[in-house]
């Protein structure tokens, strides 16, 4: 089986979050500034229930699409910040208040931000809604 580049996985995750109405989705290319991963995908949700639902949806869709399961996952007890670690791509789904408080993008401001236009174009390849949109 051919390995999918981490960029495409990150874009697919962003598209999956977008399909489920995740908010303020950002992809940071951290490959040049950290050994943690190649990409962070960051998304906000309005409620703890949405944080959990978005996280589970990503887990399900990435398993189905790429046959990958997270090598690690973390969440706080109140589902205000969930994390899925795919090794090369780390997904952060945060309640909007936690996102403002922890300001991941500001901490990683030296990382390259992938534009929404770019990740949406790449994510089309993996979207189940692609035919509807065209």
Backbone as JSON Lines, residues from 0, in Angstrom:
{"i":0,"aa":"X","n":[0.84,-1.19,0.0],"ca":[0.0,0.0,0.0],"c":[0.88,1.24,0.0]}
{"i":1,"aa":"X","n":[0.55,2.2,-0.83],"ca":[1.34,3.41,-0.97],"c":[1.09,4.35,0.2]}
{"i":2,"aa":"X","n":[2.16,4.91,0.73],"ca":[2.07,5.86,1.84],"c":[1.56,7.21,1.3]}
{"i":3,"aa":"X","n":[0.56,7.75,1.95],"ca":[0.0,9.05,1.57],"c":[0.84,10.14,2.23]}
{"i":4,"aa":"X","n":[1.27,11.14,1.47],"ca":[2.07,12.23,2.07],"c":[1.31,12.92,3.21]}
{"i":5,"aa":"X","n":[2.06,13.33,4.22],"ca":[1.44,13.96,5.39],"c":[0.67,15.23,5.01]}
{"i":6,"aa":"X","n":[1.11,15.94,3.98],"ca":[0.38,17.13,3.54],"c":[-1.05,16.77,3.14]}
{"i":7,"aa":"X","n":[-1.19,15.69,2.38],"ca":[-2.52,15.27,1.93],"c":[-3.38,14.8,3.11]}
{"i":8,"aa":"X","n":[-2.77,14.11,4.06],"ca":[-3.52,13.68,5.24],"c":[-4.0,14.9,6.02]}
{"i":9,"aa":"X","n":[-3.13,15.88,6.21],"ca":[-3.51,17.1,6.94],"c":[-4.65,17.82,6.22]}
{"i":10,"aa":"X","n":[-4.56,17.92,4.91],"ca":[-5.62,18.58,4.13],"c":[-6.92,17.79,4.22]}
{"i":11,"aa":"X","n":[-6.82,16.47,4.17],"ca":[-8.02,15.63,4.29],"c":[-8.66,15.82,5.66]}
{"i":12,"aa":"X","n":[-7.86,15.87,6.71],"ca":[-8.4,16.11,8.07],"c":[-9.13,17.45,8.11]}
{"i":13,"aa":"X","n":[-8.5,18.48,7.55],"ca":[-9.14,19.8,7.53],"c":[-10.46,19.74,6.77]}
{"i":14,"aa":"X","n":[-10.48,19.04,5.65],"ca":[-11.71,18.89,4.87],"c":[-12.78,18.14,5.64]}
{"i":15,"aa":"X","n":[-12.38,17.1,6.36],"ca":[-13.32,16.32,7.18],"c":[-13.93,17.22,8.26]}
{"i":16,"aa":"X","n":[-13.09,18.01,8.9],"ca":[-13.58,18.94,9.93],"c":[-14.52,19.99,9.32]}
{"i":17,"aa":"X","n":[-14.17,20.44,8.13],"ca":[-15.01,21.42,7.44],"c":[-16.36,20.81,7.07]}
{"i":18,"aa":"X","n":[-16.34,19.56,6.61],"ca":[-17.59,18.87,6.27],"c":[-18.53,18.78,7.46]}
{"i":19,"aa":"X","n":[-17.96,18.67,8.66],"ca":[-18.76,18.55,9.89],"c":[-18.92,19.89,10.61]}
{"i":20,"aa":"X","n":[-18.63,20.98,9.9],"ca":[-18.85,22.34,10.39],"c":[-17.93,22.74,11.55]}
{"i":21,"aa":"X","n":[-16.7,22.2,11.54],"ca":[-15.69,22.7,12.46],"c":[-15.43,24.16,12.12]}
{"i":22,"aa":"X","n":[-14.97,24.93,13.09],"ca":[-14.78,26.37,12.88],"c":[-13.31,26.76,12.91]}
{"i":23,"aa":"X","n":[-12.99,27.8,12.16],"ca":[-11.65,28.4,12.16],"c":[-10.55,27.35,12.01]}
{"i":24,"aa":"X","n":[-10.66,26.55,10.96],"ca":[-9.72,25.46,10.72],"c":[-8.41,26.01,10.16]}
{"i":25,"aa":"X","n":[-7.31,25.59,10.77],"ca":[-5.98,26.03,10.32],"c":[-5.08,24.81,10.21]}
{"i":26,"aa":"X","n":[-4.19,24.87,9.24],"ca":[-3.13,23.87,9.13],"c":[-1.8,24.61,9.25]}
{"i":27,"aa":"X","n":[-0.97,24.15,10.18],"ca":[0.37,24.7,10.35],"c":[1.39,23.66,9.93]}
{"i":28,"aa":"X","n":[2.29,24.04,9.04],"ca":[3.4,23.17,8.66],"c":[4.51,23.43,9.68]}
{"i":29,"aa":"X","n":[4.71,22.49,10.59],"ca":[5.71,22.67,11.64],"c":[6.98,21.86,11.37]}
{"i":30,"aa":"X","n":[7.06,21.26,10.2],"ca":[8.17,20.34,9.89],"c":[9.54,21.01,9.96]}
{"i":31,"aa":"X","n":[9.6,22.29,9.69],"ca":[10.9,22.99,9.71],"c":[11.26,23.54,11.08]}
{"i":32,"aa":"X","n":[10.29,23.5,12.02],"ca":[10.53,24.11,13.33],"c":[10.36,23.15,14.5]}
{"i":33,"aa":"X","n":[10.0,21.89,14.21],"ca":[9.79,20.93,15.29],"c":[9.95,19.5,14.78]}
{"i":34,"aa":"X","n":[10.31,18.61,15.69],"ca":[10.38,17.2,15.35],"c":[9.11,16.47,15.81]}
{"i":35,"aa":"X","n":[8.17,17.2,16.4],"ca":[6.93,16.59,16.89],"c":[6.12,15.95,15.77]}
{"i":36,"aa":"X","n":[6.01,16.65,14.65],"ca":[5.17,16.21,13.54],"c":[5.5,17.08,12.34]}
{"i":37,"aa":"X","n":[4.83,16.78,11.22],"ca":[4.96,17.64,10.04],"c":[3.9,18.74,10.06]}
{"i":38,"aa":"X","n":[2.69,18.37,10.51],"ca":[1.57,19.31,10.46],"c":[0.74,19.26,11.73]}
{"i":39,"aa":"X","n":[0.24,20.42,12.13],"ca":[-0.84,20.53,13.11],"c":[-2.08,20.94,12.34]}
{"i":40,"aa":"X","n":[-3.19,20.3,12.63],"ca":[-4.5,20.75,12.14],"c":[-5.25,21.19,13.38]}
{"i":41,"aa":"X","n":[-5.73,22.43,13.37],"ca":[-6.38,23.02,14.54],"c":[-7.79,23.44,14.16]}
{"i":42,"aa":"X","n":[-8.74,23.15,15.04],"ca":[-10.14,23.44,14.76],"c":[-10.84,23.82,16.05]}
{"i":43,"aa":"X","n":[-11.82,24.71,15.95],"ca":[-12.62,25.12,17.1],"c":[-14.02,24.55,17.0]}
{"i":44,"aa":"X","n":[-14.66,24.45,18.16],"ca":[-16.07,24.04,18.26],"c":[-16.72,24.88,19.35]}
{"i":45,"aa":"X","n":[-18.04,25.02,19.25],"ca":[-18.77,25.87,20.19],"c":[-19.08,25.19,21.51]}
{"i":46,"aa":"X","n":[-19.16,23.85,21.51],"ca":[-19.53,23.13,22.73],"c":[-18.62,21.92,22.93]}
{"i":47,"aa":"X","n":[-18.59,21.41,24.14],"ca":[-17.81,20.2,24.45],"c":[-18.32,19.01,23.65]}
{"i":48,"aa":"X","n":[-19.63,18.95,23.45],"ca":[-20.22,17.86,22.67],"c":[-19.71,17.9,21.24]}
{"i":49,"aa":"X","n":[-19.6,19.1,20.67],"ca":[-19.08,19.24,19.31],"c":[-17.6,18.87,19.24]}
{"i":50,"aa":"X","n":[-16.84,19.24,20.27],"ca":[-15.41,18.87,20.31],"c":[-15.29,17.35,20.22]}
{"i":51,"aa":"X","n":[-16.05,16.65,21.04],"ca":[-16.0,15.18,21.04],"c":[-16.48,14.61,19.71]}
{"i":52,"aa":"X","n":[-17.58,15.14,19.19],"ca":[-18.14,14.62,17.93],"c":[-17.17,14.84,16.76]}
{"i":53,"aa":"X","n":[-16.56,16.01,16.68],"ca":[-15.6,16.28,15.6],"c":[-14.4,15.34,15.7]}
{"i":54,"aa":"X","n":[-13.91,15.13,16.91],"ca":[-12.76,14.24,17.12],"c":[-13.09,12.82,16.68]}
{"i":55,"aa":"X","n":[-14.22,12.32,17.08],"ca":[-14.62,10.96,16.72],"c":[-14.85,10.83,15.21]}
{"i":56,"aa":"X","n":[-15.41,11.87,14.6],"ca":[-15.64,11.84,13.16],"c":[-14.32,11.78,12.4]}
{"i":57,"aa":"X","n":[-13.34,12.58,12.83],"ca":[-12.03,12.54,12.19],"c":[-11.42,11.15,12.34]}
{"i":58,"aa":"X","n":[-11.47,10.61,13.55],"ca":[-10.9,9.27,13.8],"c":[-11.52,8.24,12.84]}
{"i":59,"aa":"X","n":[-12.84,8.27,12.73],"ca":[-13.57,7.32,11.88],"c":[-13.22,7.5,10.4]}
{"i":60,"aa":"X","n":[-13.23,8.74,9.93],"ca":[-12.99,9.01,8.51],"c":[-11.54,8.73,8.09]}
{"i":61,"aa":"X","n":[-10.58,9.04,8.96],"ca":[-9.18,8.77,8.63],"c":[-8.93,7.27,8.6]}
{"i":62,"aa":"X","n":[-9.57,6.54,9.5],"ca":[-9.44,5.08,9.47],"c":[-10.02,4.52,8.17]}
{"i":63,"aa":"X","n":[-11.19,5.01,7.79],"ca":[-11.85,4.53,6.58],"c":[-11.1,4.95,5.31]}
{"i":64,"aa":"X","n":[-10.64,6.19,5.26],"ca":[-10.01,6.73,4.06],"c":[-8.57,6.26,3.87]}
{"i":65,"aa":"X","n":[-7.8,6.25,4.96],"ca":[-6.37,5.96,4.86],"c":[-5.95,4.7,5.62]}
{"i":66,"aa":"X","n":[-6.9,4.04,6.26],"ca":[-6.61,2.86,7.07],"c":[-5.56,3.17,8.15]}
{"i":67,"aa":"X","n":[-5.72,4.34,8.77],"ca":[-4.79,4.78,9.82],"c":[-5.57,5.03,11.11]}
{"i":68,"aa":"X","n":[-4.98,4.62,12.2],"ca":[-5.55,4.95,13.51],"c":[-4.51,5.78,14.25]}
{"i":69,"aa":"X","n":[-4.96,6.62,15.17],"ca":[-3.99,7.46,15.89],"c":[-3.02,6.61,16.71]}
{"i":70,"aa":"X","n":[-1.77,7.05,16.77],"ca":[-0.8,6.37,17.63],"c":[-0.96,6.87,19.06]}
{"i":71,"aa":"X","n":[-1.69,7.94,19.21],"ca":[-1.98,8.48,20.53],"c":[-3.17,9.4,20.45]}
{"i":72,"aa":"X","n":[-3.86,9.52,21.56],"ca":[-4.94,10.51,21.63],"c":[-5.06,10.97,23.07]}
{"i":73,"aa":"X","n":[-5.44,12.2,23.22],"ca":[-5.59,12.79,24.55],"c":[-6.83,13.67,24.55]}
{"i":74,"aa":"X","n":[-7.44,13.75,25.7],"ca":[-8.51,14.71,25.88],"c":[-8.63,15.03,27.36]}
{"i":75,"aa":"X","n":[-9.11,16.23,27.62],"ca":[-9.35,16.56,29.02],"c":[-10.69,15.95,29.42]}
{"i":76,"aa":"X","n":[-10.96,15.89,30.66],"ca":[-12.16,15.21,31.15],"c":[-13.46,15.86,30.69]}
{"i":77,"aa":"X","n":[-13.4,17.13,30.36],"ca":[-14.62,17.85,29.97],"c":[-14.74,18.0,28.45]}
{"i":78,"aa":"X","n":[-13.86,17.35,27.69],"ca":[-13.86,17.45,26.22],"c":[-13.78,18.9,25.75]}
{"i":79,"aa":"X","n":[-12.87,19.63,26.32],"ca":[-12.66,21.02,25.9],"c":[-11.45,21.11,24.96]}
{"i":80,"aa":"X","n":[-10.63,20.05,24.95],"ca":[-9.48,20.0,24.06],"c":[-9.17,18.53,23.81]}
{"i":81,"aa":"X","n":[-9.36,18.09,22.59],"ca":[-9.03,16.73,22.19],"c":[-7.9,16.76,21.19]}
{"i":82,"aa":"X","n":[-7.07,15.73,21.24],"ca":[-5.93,15.64,20.36],"c":[-5.84,14.22,19.78]}
{"i":83,"aa":"X","n":[-5.62,14.15,18.48],"ca":[-5.36,12.88,17.8],"c":[-3.96,12.97,17.2]}
{"i":84,"aa":"X","n":[-3.11,12.03,17.54],"ca":[-1.73,12.03,17.07],"c":[-1.54,10.92,16.05]}
{"i":85,"aa":"X","n":[-1.36,11.32,14.79],"ca":[-1.12,10.35,13.72],"c":[0.37,10.27,13.38]}
{"i":86,"aa":"X","n":[1.21,10.78,14.25],"ca":[2.66,10.75,14.02],"c":[3.1,11.95,13.21]}
{"i":87,"aa":"X","n":[2.79,11.97,11.93],"ca":[3.17,13.09,11.07],"c":[2.16,14.23,11.09]}
{"i":88,"aa":"X","n":[0.94,13.93,11.53],"ca":[-0.12,14.93,11.6],"c":[-0.76,14.85,12.99]}
{"i":89,"aa":"X","n":[-0.83,15.99,13.67],"ca":[-1.48,16.06,14.98],"c":[-2.7,16.95,14.85]}
{"i":90,"aa":"X","n":[-3.84,16.43,15.28],"ca":[-5.12,17.13,15.16],"c":[-5.52,17.65,16.54]}
{"i":91,"aa":"X","n":[-5.77,18.95,16.61],"ca":[-6.25,19.58,17.85],"c":[-7.68,20.06,17.6]}
{"i":92,"aa":"X","n":[-8.62,19.58,18.39],"ca":[-9.99,20.08,18.34],"c":[-10.27,20.69,19.7]}
{"i":93,"aa":"X","n":[-10.5,22.0,19.7],"ca":[-10.63,22.73,20.95],"c":[-11.96,23.47,21.04]}
{"i":94,"aa":"X","n":[-12.47,23.58,22.26],"ca":[-13.58,24.49,22.51],"c":[-13.05,25.88,22.2]}
{"i":95,"aa":"X","n":[-13.9,26.74,21.66],"ca":[-13.43,28.07,21.21],"c":[-12.76,28.86,22.33]}
{"i":96,"aa":"X","n":[-13.22,28.69,23.57],"ca":[-12.61,29.42,24.69],"c":[-11.2,28.92,24.97]}
{"i":97,"aa":"X","n":[-11.0,27.6,24.92],"ca":[-9.66,27.05,25.12],"c":[-8.73,27.46,23.99]}
{"i":98,"aa":"X","n":[-9.27,27.52,22.8],"ca":[-8.42,27.94,21.67],"c":[-7.92,29.36,21.86]}
{"i":99,"aa":"X","n":[-8.79,30.23,22.33],"ca":[-8.37,31.61,22.6],"c":[-7.36,31.66,23.74]}
{"i":100,"aa":"X","n":[-7.59,30.87,24.77],"ca":[-6.71,30.86,25.94],"c":[-5.32,30.35,25.6]}
{"i":101,"aa":"X","n":[-5.25,29.21,24.91],"ca":[-3.96,28.57,24.66],"c":[-3.24,29.09,23.42]}
{"i":102,"aa":"X","n":[-3.97,29.68,22.51],"ca":[-3.39,30.37,21.34],"c":[-2.26,29.57,20.68]}
{"i":103,"aa":"X","n":[-2.57,28.36,20.24],"ca":[-1.56,27.5,19.62],"c":[-0.89,28.18,18.43]}
{"i":104,"aa":"X","n":[-1.69,28.86,17.62],"ca":[-1.12,29.52,16.43],"c":[-0.11,30.59,16.81]}
{"i":105,"aa":"X","n":[-0.33,31.3,17.91],"ca":[0.62,32.33,18.33],"c":[1.91,31.68,18.82]}
{"i":106,"aa":"X","n":[1.78,30.57,19.55],"ca":[2.96,29.87,20.04],"c":[3.79,29.33,18.87]}
{"i":107,"aa":"X","n":[3.12,28.85,17.84],"ca":[3.78,28.3,16.66],"c":[3.78,29.3,15.5]}
{"i":108,"aa":"X","n":[3.91,30.6,15.81],"ca":[3.82,31.64,14.78],"c":[4.96,31.58,13.77]}
{"i":109,"aa":"X","n":[6.0,30.82,14.04],"ca":[7.11,30.69,13.1],"c":[6.88,29.53,12.12]}
{"i":110,"aa":"X","n":[5.76,28.83,12.29],"ca":[5.39,27.75,11.35],"c":[4.71,28.34,10.12]}
{"i":111,"aa":"X","n":[4.78,27.61,9.03],"ca":[4.14,28.04,7.79],"c":[2.64,27.69,7.86]}
{"i":112,"aa":"X","n":[1.79,28.65,7.57],"ca":[0.35,28.42,7.56],"c":[-0.08,28.03,6.16]}
{"i":113,"aa":"X","n":[-0.79,26.92,6.04],"ca":[-1.32,26.48,4.75],"c":[-2.63,27.24,4.53]}
{"i":114,"aa":"X","n":[-2.78,27.89,3.39],"ca":[-3.98,28.68,3.17],"c":[-5.22,27.79,3.05]}
{"i":115,"aa":"X","n":[-6.35,28.35,3.42],"ca":[-7.6,27.61,3.32],"c":[-7.86,27.2,1.87]}
{"i":116,"aa":"X","n":[-7.57,28.08,0.96],"ca":[-7.76,27.78,-0.46],"c":[-6.94,26.54,-0.86]}
{"i":117,"aa":"X","n":[-5.7,26.47,-0.42],"ca":[-4.84,25.34,-0.77],"c":[-5.33,24.03,-0.14]}
{"i":118,"aa":"X","n":[-5.64,24.06,1.16],"ca":[-6.06,22.8,1.78],"c":[-7.42,22.35,1.29]}
{"i":119,"aa":"X","n":[-8.29,23.3,0.97],"ca":[-9.61,22.9,0.45],"c":[-9.48,22.24,-0.91]}
{"i":120,"aa":"X","n":[-8.6,22.75,-1.73],"ca":[-8.39,22.17,-3.06],"c":[-7.86,20.73,-2.94]}
{"i":121,"aa":"X","n":[-6.88,20.53,-2.08],"ca":[-6.33,19.19,-1.88],"c":[-7.34,18.26,-1.22]}
{"i":122,"aa":"X","n":[-8.12,18.78,-0.28],"ca":[-9.1,17.96,0.45],"c":[-10.22,17.45,-0.46]}
{"i":123,"aa":"X","n":[-10.47,18.14,-1.56],"ca":[-11.54,17.71,-2.48],"c":[-11.36,16.26,-2.91]}
{"i":124,"aa":"X","n":[-10.13,15.87,-3.06],"ca":[-9.8,14.5,-3.5],"c":[-10.38,13.45,-2.54]}
{"i":125,"aa":"X","n":[-10.55,13.83,-1.27],"ca":[-10.97,12.87,-0.26],"c":[-12.37,13.13,0.27]}
{"i":126,"aa":"X","n":[-13.05,14.15,-0.23],"ca":[-14.35,14.53,0.31],"c":[-15.48,13.7,-0.29]}
{"i":127,"aa":"X","n":[-16.3,13.17,0.58],"ca":[-17.47,12.43,0.1],"c":[-18.52,13.37,-0.48]}
{"i":128,"aa":"X","n":[-18.36,14.67,-0.22],"ca":[-19.32,15.65,-0.71],"c":[-18.86,16.33,-1.99]}
{"i":129,"aa":"X","n":[-17.73,15.9,-2.54],"ca":[-17.15,16.55,-3.71],"c":[-18.14,16.62,-4.88]}
{"i":130,"aa":"X","n":[-18.81,15.55,-5.15],"ca":[-19.73,15.51,-6.3],"c":[-20.9,16.45,-6.1]}
{"i":131,"aa":"X","n":[-21.35,16.61,-4.88],"ca":[-22.45,17.52,-4.57],"c":[-22.04,18.96,-4.84]}
{"i":132,"aa":"X","n":[-20.79,19.29,-4.48],"ca":[-20.3,20.67,-4.59],"c":[-20.04,21.07,-6.04]}
{"i":133,"aa":"X","n":[-19.73,20.11,-6.89],"ca":[-19.36,20.45,-8.28],"c":[-20.56,20.57,-9.18]}
